[in-house]
């Protein structure tokens, strides 16, 4: 059997013992319904439709006569989960008024009052849910609040939760709700034991004599200092080639942007790019069109060291003005 512990137990003093109060009554009430569910084997708690569980425990017969709230070290409510339709969390409160197992229904059930535990998780079927009810049971035993039992309801943050707990009528599983109360009674304090005698402190051992310092060894010889002879200067390698790149944007009207060249539109679709300064010989020339509306091709290219002239035609072979990028490259000694 698994037990899901939701709240931490407290330690109890000397002469502690437990008393278990069985349920005097258990039922559930569906909001707005006049049906009574006091004799069924399950206590249903759900958010939609709203169904609350009600539990009563007879502490008068379960606890020794004269029990005071100060004698209660711990009170624990144990609920056995018979079925989980929709997992979630529930709240546990004290009932705000009296009720009977055979008479309670969704039209006369009392509301909730003092909170006992909130957002108690109900994760799975076949486990015990353990709720710390110490504070409310002390109030009941001490007469601060009337013992109207507990109310189990859906936590507002989990409106779809739907779970069922065994009732005292669930004889097939025999896991009725239980209220376990741990009692403590402090007897008179015993006499203080005698103080033990502290033994004598042991003597310190003597410090050993310091050993003699060894003699210093001779200094080793100094190594030779000097630089090797400077090697002969190697022959001068051949001069590298220079690389010159001229590039820029030329607009359809012949205006341009870039350095190392000038551009001119001399007629429809006819352009001249002049290199400043001129290349030693004709450079490699590459042209890319900026316009993408129609096909273009370059024609009548005249490429030399000082300039490159050419015409641009559209897909029908007609001269046309268009913007373009160009690149002129030459590597020379």
C-alpha positions in Angstrom: 0.0 0.0 0.0 1.5 3.4 -1.0 1.0 6.5 1.2 1.4 9.9 -0.2 2.6 12.3 2.5 1.8 15.9 1.8 2.8 17.6 5.1 5.8 17.0 7.3 5.3 15.2 10.6 6.3 16.8 13.9 8.3 15.2 16.7 6.6 14.4 20.0 7.8 14.3 23.6 8.1 11.6 26.0 5.2 9.2 26.8 3.5 9.7 23.5 0.7 7.4 22.2 -1.8 7.5 19.3 -5.6 7.3 19.2 -7.5 6.7 16.0 -11.0 8.2 15.6 -13.1 6.3 13.0 -15.6 8.2 10.9 -19.0 8.9 12.6 -20.4 10.0 9.3 -19.3 10.6 5.7 -21.2 11.7 2.6 -21.0 14.0 -0.4 -23.4 16.6 -1.6 -23.9 17.7 -5.3 -24.7 21.4 -5.5 -28.4 22.0 -6.2 -29.4 18.3 -5.9 -31.7 17.1 -3.1 -30.3 13.5 -3.3 -28.6 12.1 -0.2 -25.4 10.1 -0.7 -24.7 9.2 3.0 -25.0 5.4 2.4 -22.8 5.0 -0.7 -19.3 3.5 -0.6 -17.5 6.5 -2.1 -17.1 10.2 -1.3 -17.1 12.1 -4.5 -15.2 15.4 -4.8 -15.3 17.3 -8.1 -15.4 20.8 -9.5 -17.9 20.4 -12.4 -20.5 19.5 -11.4 -19.6 20.8 -7.9 -19.6 18.0 -5.4 -18.2 18.3 -1.9 -17.2 15.6 0.5 -18.2 15.7 4.2 -16.5 13.8 7.1 -17.3 13.6 10.8 -15.2 12.0 13.6 -16.2 11.4 17.2 -13.3 12.6 19.2 -15.1 12.3 22.5 -15.1 8.5 22.4 -11.8 8.2 20.7 -9.7 10.3 23.2 -9.1 9.7 26.9 -11.2 11.7 29.3 -9.7 15.0 30.3 -7.7 15.3 27.0 -6.7 19.0 26.5 -5.6 20.7 23.3 -2.1 20.9 24.8 -2.0 17.1 24.9 -2.3 16.9 21.1 1.1 16.7 19.5 -0.2 15.8 16.0 -3.5 15.1 14.2 -3.5 13.5 10.8 -6.4 13.0 8.4 -6.0 10.0 6.1 -8.0 9.5 2.9 -7.8 6.6 0.6 -8.1 7.4 -3.1 -10.4 4.9 -4.7 -10.6 6.4 -8.2 -9.2 9.4 -10.1 -11.3 10.6 -13.0 -9.3 13.8 -13.5 -6.2 14.4 -11.4 -5.8 17.7 -9.6 -5.9 19.2 -6.2 -8.5 19.7 -3.4 -8.9 21.9 -0.4 -9.8 20.8 3.1 -11.8 23.1 5.4 -13.8 22.8 8.6 -17.5 22.6 8.1 -19.3 25.8 8.9 -22.4 24.1 10.4 -23.8 20.8 11.7 -25.0 18.1 9.4 -26.0 14.4 9.5 -25.0 11.6 7.3 -28.6 10.6 6.4 -29.9 14.1 5.9 -27.2 16.1 4.1 -27.8 17.0 0.4 -26.8 19.7 -2.1 -29.6 22.1 -0.9 -28.9 22.0 2.9 -25.1 21.2 3.2 -23.2 23.6 5.3 -20.5 25.8 3.8 -16.8 26.0 4.6 -15.1 27.9 7.4 -11.6 27.5 8.8 -9.0 26.2 6.2 -7.1 23.1 7.1 -5.1 22.5 4.0 -5.2 23.9 0.4 -4.1 22.6 -2.9 -3.6 19.1 -1.7 -2.6 17.0 -4.7 -4.5 13.9 -5.6 -2.2 12.2 -8.1 -3.3 8.6 -8.6 -5.6 5.8 -7.6 -4.7 3.4 -4.7 -2.8 5.8 -2.5 -3.4 7.5 0.9 -3.6 11.3 1.0 -2.2 12.5 4.3 -3.3 15.9 5.6 -2.1 17.7 8.8 -5.1 18.6 10.8 -3.4 19.4 14.1 -4.5 23.0 14.4 -8.3 22.4 13.8 -8.4 19.3 16.1 -6.7 21.3 18.9 -9.4 24.0 18.4 -12.2 21.3 18.6 -10.8 19.6 21.7 -10.1 23.0 23.4 -13.7 24.2 22.7 -12.6 27.1 20.5 -14.6 25.8 17.5 -17.5 23.3 17.3 -16.6 19.9 15.8 -18.7 19.9 12.6 -16.2 17.8 10.7 -14.3 18.4 7.5 -15.4 19.6 4.0 -13.4 18.4 0.9 -13.8 20.6 -2.2 -12.1 21.2 -5.5 -9.3 23.7 -5.4 -10.4 26.8 -7.4 -7.3 26.5 -9.6 -8.3 22.9 -10.6 -12.0 23.3 -11.5 -12.0 20.0 -13.6 -10.7 17.8 -10.8 -12.8 14.7 -10.1 -11.7 12.1 -7.5 -13.4 9.6 -5.2 -12.4 8.5 -1.7 -13.4 5.4 0.1 -16.2 6.0 2.7 -16.9 3.9 5.8 -19.5 2.0 3.7 -16.8 0.8 1.3 -16.4 -2.6 2.8 -14.9 -4.1 -0.4 -11.7 -2.2 0.2 -12.0 -1.4 3.9 -10.1 1.9 3.7 -12.5 4.3 5.5 -11.4 7.8 6.3 -9.4 8.0 9.6 -8.3 10.8 12.0 -5.1 9.7 13.8 -4.3 11.8 16.9 -0.9 11.6 18.6 -1.1 12.5 22.3 1.7 13.5 24.6 1.8 13.8 28.4 4.9 15.2 30.1 5.8 13.7 33.4 7.9 15.3 36.1 11.5 16.0 35.3 14.0 13.5 36.7 17.0 14.7 38.8 20.0 16.0 37.1 22.8 13.5 36.9 26.1 14.2 38.6 28.8 16.0 36.7 31.7 13.8 35.6 35.2 14.4 36.7 37.6 15.8 34.1 40.7 13.7 33.9 44.2 15.3 34.2 45.9 16.7 31.1 48.8 14.6 29.8 52.3 15.9 29.8 53.8 17.3 26.6 56.5 15.3 25.0 60.1 16.7 24.8 61.2 18.5 21.6 63.9 16.6 19.7 67.4 18.1 19.1 68.0 20.0 15.8 70.2 18.2 13.3 73.5 19.7 12.1 73.6 21.8 8.8 75.3 20.0 6.0 78.2 21.5 4.1 77.7 23.5 0.9 78.7 21.8 -2.3 81.1 23.3 -4.9 79.9 25.7 -7.6 79.7 24.2 -11.0 81.6 25.7 -14.0 80.0 28.5 -16.1 78.9 27.5 -19.5 80.4 29.1 -22.7 78.6 32.2 -23.9 78.6 33.3 -27.6 76.5 33.6 -30.7 77.0 31.6 -33.9 78.3 33.2 -37.0 75.8 35.2 -39.1 74.8 33.3 -42.3 75.2 34.8 -45.8 72.4 36.9 -47.2 70.2 34.9 -49.5 69.5 36.1 -53.1 66.7 38.6 -53.7 63.5 36.9 -54.9 61.7 38.1 -58.0 59.3 41.0 -57.6 55.7 40.1 -57.0 53.0 41.0 -59.4 50.7 43.9 -58.7 46.9 43.5 -58.8 44.7 46.4 -59.8 40.9 46.3 -59.5 38.6 48.9 -60.7 34.8 48.5 -60.1 31.7 50.6 -59.7 28.1 51.2 -60.5 27.0 53.0 -63.7 23.5 54.3 -63.9 21.4 54.1 -67.1 22.0 57.9 -67.7 25.8 57.5 -67.5 26.2 58.9 -64.0 28.4 56.7 -61.9 29.8 56.0 -58.4 33.3 54.7 -57.6 36.9 55.7 -57.9 39.6 55.1 -60.5 37.3 55.5 -63.5 34.8 57.8 -65.2 31.8 56.8 -67.2 29.8 58.3 -70.1 26.6 57.4 -72.0 27.4 58.5 -75.6 24.2 57.3 -77.2 21.2 55.0 -76.5 22.6 51.8 -75.0 26.2 53.0 -75.7 28.7 53.5 -72.8 32.4 54.3 -72.4 34.3 53.6 -69.2 37.7 55.5 -68.9 40.3 54.2 -66.4 42.2 56.9 -64.4 45.0 56.2 -64.7 45.1 53.8 -67.6 46.1 50.1 -67.1 49.5 49.0 -68.6 47.5 46.9 -71.0 43.8 45.9 -71.6 42.3 44.5 -68.3 39.9 41.7 -67.9 36.4 43.1 -68.0 33.1 41.8 -66.4 29.7 43.5 -66.5 26.6 42.6 -64.5 23.2 44.2 -65.2 21.3 45.9 -62.4 17.9 45.8 -64.1 16.0 42.4 -64.1 12.9 43.4 -66.0 14.1 42.0 -69.4 17.1 40.2 -70.8 20.2 42.1 -71.7 23.5 41.4 -73.5 26.6 43.3 -74.2 27.7 43.9 -77.8 30.4 45.7 -79.7 33.0 45.6 -76.9 36.2 47.6 -77.5 38.5 47.0 -74.5 42.0 48.6 -74.2 44.4 49.9 -71.6 42.7 53.3 -71.2 39.0 52.5 -71.6 36.3 50.0 -72.5 33.4 50.9 -74.7 30.4 48.7 -75.5 26.7 48.6 -76.3 23.8 47.0 -74.4 20.8 45.4 -76.1 17.6 44.0 -74.8 16.1 40.6 -75.5 14.8 41.8 -78.8 18.3 42.9 -79.9 17.4 46.6 -79.6 19.8 49.1 -78.0 18.6 49.9 -74.4 19.7 52.0 -71.5 20.2 50.2 -68.2 22.2 50.4 -64.9 25.0 47.9 -64.5 28.0 47.0 -62.3 31.4 46.5 -63.9 34.7 45.0 -62.8 38.1 45.6 -64.5 41.0 43.5 -63.2 44.7 43.3 -64.2 47.7 41.7 -62.6 51.0 43.1 -63.9 54.7 43.2 -62.8 
